[in-house]
Amino acid sequence: MPTEQSRTDREARPAPGALLLCRAGPESVAAVARLLREDMLLVSAGGEWSVLVPEGRPWLEGDEPVDRVLTGWASALAVGAPWPVVALWWDADRAGYTLASGFRRPVGYVWLANGTPAGEDEAMHTFAGRLGLDPVLDVQSLDELTRPDSTADATARMHGLVAVLTRAGVSLPDGLTPGESADSLQAAAGIQPHIRLTEWWGWRDALRAELDAVEGGRLGTLLPWTGGPQARLLALTQIAAGLPLTAWGVRRRSGGWVVAGAVLLMHGALGLACSAVRPLD
């Protein structure tokens, strides 16, 4: 029979929740985030950052864990965007982050509920390098998060991570803090100036939004109409990567990975279609 202490400990453990930090303004993020077809609120999180606050249905109403959903969403958002995405997630047993940037393999770290580090130290260094964090001050702070600390639970570790991101320009609005439930996060975001991403534009407008986001960034030189064989090669690579990723997501019933694969397929198909209409010289 559970004791009063075990019941209290269970009630004190955080409900599942998540935040998606994007290093871009809300309007730029909204154009790409609508492709996820999820109910989210989008709020400014500093001069160069925005934060997406998911409603949480994939992990609250289904069997898919929050970390798997967030990794798929972060990868989908970062596939064609010129900015990185940091997914912060937590549940009753663990907390952690995933950094997605372009086509590079996502990197992340995990802490158990009591704060015990459960990731690879090298992931922190990769995280700092990809975000352009201070190689001395910030890396030192990140290294401290990988060391045993009996006074810091998983929520405290996440607060330490957010403190490092604050030095990189992140400024989360009041109430948008790790450890809160999805409902609390949505309520906090709702009182801020926000964009509600519930409207689905349809494939034509979604493609246009995706093109605008890509064309304005560092991947713009690889668009089909820019010339050169790299654009067609990129389209074929996207299709080759998107097919197995989508199939894997369907088999695992992982909505986030299905979206990531679908975005890759959409990019690739569009690239090949444009190359056919306007052949390379």
Secondary structure, DSSP 8 states (H G I E B T S, - for coil): ---HHHHHHHHHS---EEEEEESS-HHHHHHHHGGG---EEEEE-STT-EEEEE--HHHHTSSS-HHHHHHHHHHHHHHS-SS-EEEEEE-SSEEEEEEE-TTS--EEEEEETT--B-S-HHHHHHHHHHHT--TTHHHHHHHHTTS--TT--HHHHHHHHHHHHHHTT----TT--TT--HHHHHHHHHTSSEEE------HHHHHHHHHHHHHTSGGGGGSGGG-SHHHHHHHHHHHHHHHHHHHHHHHTT-HHHHHHHHHHHHHHHHHHHHHHHS---
